[in-house]
Amino acid sequence: MEKMTIDALHTIKENYKSRLSEGRLMLCGGTGCIAGGSLKIKDALEANLKEKGLSDKYKVILTGCNGFCAHGPLLLVQPEGIFYEKLKPGDAPLLVEEHLVGGRLLEKNLYKDTKTHAALKELKDIPFFNLQMLGALRNRGMIDPENIEEYIAVDGYFGAAKALREMATTEIIKEVRGSVLRGRGGAGFITGLKWELCSQAQGDLKYILCNGDEGDPGAFMDRSIMEADPHVVLEGMIIAAKAIGASQGYIYVRAEYPLAVRRLRKAIDQAVEYGLLGQDILGSGFNLDLDIYPGAGAFVCGEETALMRSIEGKRGSPIPRPPFPVHKGLWEKPTVLNNVETFANIPAIIRNGADWFKSRGTEKSTGTKVFALTGAALNTGLIEIPFGIPLRTIIEDIGGGLKRGRSFKAVQLGGPSGGCVPTEFLDIPVTYEDIMKTGAIVGSGGMVVLDDTNCMVNLARFFLDFTAHESCGKCTPCRVGTRIMLHRLLDITEGRGKEGDIELLEDLADDIKSASLCGLGQTAPNPVLSTIRYFRAEYEAHIRDKWCFAGVCKNLSTFYVDEKACTGCMACARACQVEAVVGEKKKPHSINQEKCVKCRSCYNACKFGAVKIGPAEMFSAKEFAR
């Protein structure tokens, strides 16, 4: 097509805006919902629309991740804003017949409020959505991620146009630095300052890099942005490239994200076709080429120097700093690396100004932050909140609280590099500085809600097992130290713990943190230190009493029935797959310890608190065999 101009951008926006208000069935096409059957639902909807003669009136649009992952596959009927959840291909005929033809809502697929149990029909009425504040996720579920004109219709590439044609390099950096946007990849470094340092560095060639190598367990923030709104990432990189004087860029995406890679490739091809990448972008004289580099899934490649070595075709392991990448990065050239979410915030900052961005969040933690809310909360998924909102609001209101009968224990923030925030800090505001005071970190945005069924010692073991496995092995403190800590934690969770183990873990943690080469080793002990800090009693019970309070560590748990609390409802017996629970209806039950495999099924099924957990040797098997 002809070279893109500002006027052409405006024309596309005006021509396409009217389409966004037409009948559109916005079907979630993120990785989670596709796994749940979205593609089959799309086919079924289109077939039924054709059968009813509605194909011209309603279009099925496969969007990116909508965010409400635990309730997928999801559908938003526009322009009414009616929200349906947990759809199956067999629901398509009924949805078309009832809603689109008959004007009646499909009640069974409406969201039910976790507190009032009322059916909520519109997206704007659902607390999971209406208590969020969108920035990086502003287009999620609202546009077709594979259609560049839909992105342009919602102000896409107008930030890049302003930066390229109306702003000098120093003005772009001043705006971004004035916004106090901190890197959303975990370290929280001031983005504008990084750009400024690189812009001042001497070099005949500079690089702009995007880190899409999201490796934290349970984290999917960047993946969802790349799947739902790939063009916002490209636009952010264009603006950053102009700011630092880069003409070449790479998006480093883990190969385990095939949908994100495919949509990014398509977005790059479209941007090149429309003259928004390549030579003389928008007639500004600025040139930029972007390529995708698939990563091999090494967690350590999330570290900036390891990522750059990987792109160079070398082993992905970190190197000492200084010199820092802004002076000597990819192929020894000045380089800026930001993560996906950071770039997704840039276009709006340029369009609306630094003061607009600072009006969200707090003075030191400005703007919004995307979190992957997982674990024991009823409403899990991808959320975006303004900095400063209390943890309690996220968990109890946006997350819908916990399952009936379960009590909150902690929330794990920051993934393998983070720590646990216990109940007494539930009202703390979510900011970089406040979360750090608790011993945790905001990190890249992992947020795992834990209840009383979680063992904190086992949780620390899980994260340390991950970091020990992902260590590149380059430095001894990380390679050897994390293994020693892991073996000590394994001993504790398997009943071989002994006095002095807690102190040994603390000493090792200090040494590893202070002596490791990169952030992986420097932060690996954090989950252990924070769980010892707030849940030391659990460590002591594991070691001294051979007792796992939560019943997770099988060698340290005995499940038994409190006969005074048991109503004989048979729920525990029905849940047990090995017939270890014995007893007659309406009479107290018991557990045959010789058969019990300690799977927790009876404990989870009991609604009266009659099934309890005691130390491993609390009862003899013979006493309970009846």
Buried (B, 14 or more C-beta within 10 A) or exposed (E): EEEBBBEBBEEBBEEBEEEBEEBBBBBBBBBBBBEBBBBBBBEBBBBBBEEBEBBEEBBBBBBBBBBBBBBBBBBBBBEEEBBBBBBEBEBBBEBBBBBBEEEEBBEEBBBEBBEEEEBBBBBEBBBBBEBBBBBBBBBBBBBBBBBBBBBBBBBBBBBBBBBBBEBEBEBBBBBBBBBBBBBBBBBBEBBBBBBBBBBEBEBEBBBBBBBBBBBBBBBBBBBBBBBBBBBBBBBBBBBBBBBBBBBBBBBBBBEBBEBBBBBBBBBBEBBBEBBBBBEEBBBBEBBBBBEBBBBEEBBBBBBBBBBBBBBEEEEBBBBEEEEBBBBBBBEEBBBBBBBBBBBBBBBBBBBBBBEEBBEBBBEEBBBBBBBBBBBBBBBBBBBBBBBBBBBBBBBBBBBBBBEEEBEBBBBBBBBBBBBBBBEEBBEBBBBBBBBBEBBBBBBBBBBBBBBBBBBBBBBBBBBBBBBBEBBBEBBEBBBBBBBBBBEBBBBBBBBBBEEEBBEEBBEBBEEBBEBBBBBBBBBBBBBBBBBBBBBEEBBBBBBEBBBBBBBBBBEBBBBBBEEEEBBBBBBBBEBBEEEBBBBEEEEBBBBBBEBBEBBBBBBBBBEEEBBBBBBBEBBEEEEBBE
